[in-house]
């Protein structure tokens, strides 16, 4: 076999009729096969390896239909997904995926999904599932890597039972294990895990991948690709959800360095693991699939490859905002347009920059009603309210104790309007108190000059300690209620830690770090708050961009802050059959 490592990038350019995506893929796959020659544009370059079959494990980057077999009503089961193919096949793109181009290059039929009862598996099987994790999860609706390995083992045990040469045939097969692990990390980031906490997951994810590789080798695999993670900081969903105003947060491609650096960290550990596997199995070719640099190469050469340089980070199938992406309205929604003019067989991967990497994470931080697919709640006292999908009994300034209230409403009055478990409630969220020592109203009323009274976030410690005390008692009460009502799911809403997480990562979410504790709608003092002149007074001005502030009026939060706090990791705890919006991630 010929090899070359100094070839000009011009030789990576495809023929005019070839899919432009092949360029980025061949950046690493050609090195893997060590068959680089003067004809880099050959679409069938893998045919020289004489593969008989391909076996794929992974997530939605490679799923060709398993997820839609599990959830036939999901958005991937209908157009515009698959619009280039004129039908939805379960692929999370407008058309073909990396694994499809690998199969075409190897002159092997496109892989059918393992769960497809009518699938043809003579030349391989696709075990990948959209939304799959690398690590096991308690959620029965989420697939994970070891389950896919079990499918693979079951398949080989069944098909090899009466065929002594079956495992021998696998020596002529290509195994692709990954990309996998992205969902583990992304959900962790979106569930407010710190960078150190997410980094602590990486060795476990890598071990899960090593296990899958070893199991493949046990069943005869001799040539294996193990792809790494993508530069997720370039993806539409990340640059949308983390609109950081500081230009230093971005690299020259306008990708978020924070997330790309994490991807590099995970890929470094994965490559070390691959080297260990090579030593353990010297007769097996195990190659790192460098999706990270392949994507960056494609991104940096986008204009040369025919991509529109003015819309590299805009979703093709999406709506709204700077990146044609809205966390509440996804591809497949009837109101979402698609750039039909950009879709053709010669640009089948024009979605690869944003649509194929589309939903690494569905939006967790959405308001409860929107996340549940329920209309916003009308107030109980609204005579014209629509109550088909719920009622809001809450009252501003209400107190929990009647004797403490000189106002018109308290919790007992709201309970007179509606009692809960007695009327059949089976899922209840009971939120705790916020860290009130961080709020402008408390900071303004108690201006302490002694720095020892403040924590590292400049919040008054004694008020936050009180909030913790009340939340501890509340959680004890919730545990007592759970014992009293074992068939009712009662979940503590941890607003305290959610707020502190938001506060400590404010810059990442686009909040102005210089005005974190200043009210947007207020006047006067260090915190733009005055107890005597509240928001709504004619003398009050409103900040130019409420999305850059955490506090709205010194007491309540802005819409942006509420949006980010809304999830609370509550959805899994409610044990609902989560809808497609929440469940179907990459």
C-alpha positions, 0 to 999 in steps of 0.5 A: 500500500502506498502512503503519503503524509505531506500531500497538498490539501488540493488533493483532498478536493472532490470531483465535481459530482462527488459529495463534498462531505467526503473530503472531511471524512477522508482526512482521517479515514484515509490515514487509517487505511494507509492507502493514500495515493495520488487519487484522493478523490476516488469515492470508492477508496475503501473498496481496496480493503475488501471489507465484507461488512460494516458494524456500527455502534453510536448515537444519532451521528450514525443511527440509520433507523433504530430510534424510529423503530423504538419511537415511531412518532418521533420527528426523525420519522418524518420529513424534513428529515431525509428530504434529500432522500425523498423520505425519512429513514431515521437519519438525523439529517437531511440525507446521508450520514458518515456511516453511509459514505463509508459504506458507499466507499467500501462498495457495501450496501447502506446499513440497515438498523438492527431493530428493523425487522425487515432489514438486510444484514448480509453486509453489516448491521447498524446498532447505533441509537439516537440519544444514546449514552456511553454510560448506563442510565436508570432511564429506560427510555435512553439507550446506552453503549453496553446495550448496543454491545449486548445487541451485537453479541446477541446478533453474532451468537445467533448468526454464528451458531451454525457457521464456524467461519462466522467469526473468521468473516469478521476479520474482513469487516470494519467496526465503527464504535462511536462517536459516543459519549457526547450525550453524557457530557452535553446533558451534564453541561446542561444540568449545571455540572461544573467543568471538573464534574464533567471532566470526571466523567471522561475516564468512565466514558472512555472505559465504556468505549474500551469495553465495546472495542474489546467485545468486538475483538472477541467476535473477530474484529481486526479493523476498528475505527473509534471516533472522537468528539466533535468541536461542540463549541462550534455547534449552533445549539451551543453558540445559541444557548451560550451567547457570550459577549466577550470576544475572548471566549471565541476562537477565530472560527467563532467557536466557543473555546470553553467547550472545544477545549473540553472536547480536546481533553476527552479526545486526548484521553480517548487516544491514550486508551486506543494506544493501550488497546493497540498494545493489548491487541497488536494484531488488530488495527485500531484507529482514532477517527479524528472528527474534531480536526476533520470538522474544523478543517471543513469549517475553515475551508467552507468557502472552498467546499461550497458552503455559504460562509455567511451562514456556517453556524446557522441551522438549515432546518430551524427558525429564529435568532442569529443562528436560525435556531430556537430552543422551543421550536425544532426542526419538524415543527410545521412553522419551521422553514427549510432552505430547500434551494440549498439541498441537492445530491451534490451538497447532501451534507450542507446540513452537516455544519449545523443540522447533522450536529443538530440536537446534541442537546434538546433544550432542558432549560425551558419553562415548565409549560413549554417543556410539557407542551402545555399552553401557558397557565391562566390565573385562577382569578382571570374570568376569561381564563382558559383552564383546559390544561391547568390553572395558576393559583399563585398570587404575588406577595402571598405568604405561607402563614396567614398570621404573617400576612396583612395582604389579601392572600396566603397559602391557606387561601390558595389551598381553599381554592384547590387541595392537591393529593386529596384531589388526585395529584400524583406528581408534585414539585415543591420548590425551595427558597432562593439564595436571597442573600444574592438579591438586590433587595437584601443587598440594598437593605443591608449594606455591609462594609465588612467583606467577611459578611459576603461569600465569593459571589458577593452574597450576604452569607447569613441570609443564604445560610437561612435559606439553606436552613429552611430548604433543609427542613422542607426537604425533610418534610418532603421525605415524610410526605413520600413515606405517607404517600408512597404512590405519589411522586413528590420532587424537591425543586432546588431553586437555591443551587440552580440560582447559584449555578447560574450566578457562578456561570453568568458570563457563560450565559451572556449575563453582564458580569458587571451588573449581576446584582443590579436590578434591570427595572429600578433606580438608585444605589449600588444595586439599582434598587430603592425600596421606596421607588419600585419598578413601575414608578414613572421615575424608573428606567429599564435596562437596555437589555434585560437578557443581560441581567439576572434580577428584574426588579430587585426581588424577582428574576428576568425571563432569561434567568427563569428560563435557565432555572426552570429545568432543575433536573426535575423531569427525570425525577417526575418519572414521566414518559418524556415527550419527543422534545425532551427525549430525542437527543443525538 
